[in-house]
Amino acid sequence: MKEKYDVVVCGGGIAGTAAALAAARQGRKVLLAEKQSIVGGLATAGLIYIYLPVSDDGGRVIAGGITAELLRRCPEYGPFDFPPQWGGPAGGDPGCDARRCECCFSPAGFTLTLEKMLREAEVELRLETTLINAVCDSSGRVVSVELFCGAEHSTVSADCFVDASGGAYLLRLAGAQVFGELNYHNPWAMEMAPGAVGNYYLTGGLQVKVMLPPEEFEPMKQVLSADEINEFLRRQYIAIRRRYDQLPSNQRKKIYPVHLPAMPQLRKIARIKGKTPILPGEAGAVKADSVGVAADWRSVSQHAWETPYGALLPETVRGILAAGRCIDASGDAWEVFRVIPAAAMTGEAAGTAATMASERGIDPADLPVADLQKELQRNGVILHIADGQENHGNFAGEKDVSESAAGE
């Protein structure tokens, strides 16, 4: 017998967490399936360590809703503080450039926060659960997925699905067309290094170290197949090990690895072919069907990007939305939309759209975008660049939806 849900989210990274929270907070029956034993995806298991900016080049906050909520809560279990000019404590250390609305976090600490938020929202969370198949009906609509955990198979069905897997794995199983792109080798690992000071310094000599890859490693054109994934991982281990092999022998007892990434540190795996692509050069462009705004994390001189709803909708497969790194954003746009704040923003949009489609008994592609935008705005999402918040104090003082939920 199949288990039935209103919304099933595959992938428990930042995008999947945001999607599940958005759906569950609307009273829907939600399942979140994650292949690892922790939530947070690349942000936590990949030791990424920094919640990049939600402010634009003018210092205005351009992200609200769950994206802002996660940023405010990311340092909850760790040594960092939210930047003071956005409402954090005076003298607090954000661990990064305090000129923008961003903050570093303890990867393990953020995992604890995310799991707590999911439990408070009554999301059914299944960890150590692998997606092994997608079942579509004759119209190309995803109707159920097959999962595997602890030597047990299960089949779950839903009114609507969200693929937040990072690599569009559910969509690929359902037959959606995807594209890969260059992936560079710069693995991060947590290490003990007495006296270390820098952007990724924790405390007591503990830091996150960015490794330099061997010169012979060229970027991989794509990492889609099993062989390509394992080759990328092989190079990841070589780059990390080389760091310690090159240390003088009298330093190896002082500088050493403490924790390695628990997943491939792939930034761009697969993006869908969507109904409305986000193309290079569209920074600053107004999108009438925008479901949120992504700041360009690379420089304060860069413009922000609006997000068309069609970028979350696969061109052919029905009954499903993409969220996070696998939406249709190519080239330079993919660089902007692959990071934590954009993942949270697209996750909330996908989870909200999935909920509304479930309630109305329609395909998410048939959902009137004006209705979706109205619901997102009701939940504090900023839809357009021009609507950015000048008042930083209001950002820091916004009430989290989770505050009304039952505590532990």
Secondary structure, DSSP 8 states (H G I E B T S, - for coil): --EEEEEEEE--BHHHHHHHHHHHTTT--EEEE-SSSSSBGGGTTT---EE---B-TTS-B---HHHHHHHHHTTTTSS----GGGT--TT---SS-TTSS-EE--HHHHHHHHHHHHHHTT-EEE-S-EEEEEEE-TTSBEEEEEEEETTEEEEEEEEEEEE-SSS-HHHHHTT--EE---B----EEEEE-TT--STTB-STTEEEEE----TT---BS---SHHHHHHHHHHHHHHHHHHHHTS-GGGTTTSEEEE--SS---S---EE-BSS-B-TT-TT---TTEEEEE--TT-TTS--EEEEGGGGSBSS-BSEEE-GGGSSB-THHHHHHTSHHHHHHHHHHHHHHHHHHHHHTS-GGGS-HHHHHHHHHHTT---SGGG-B--HHHHHH---GGGGS---
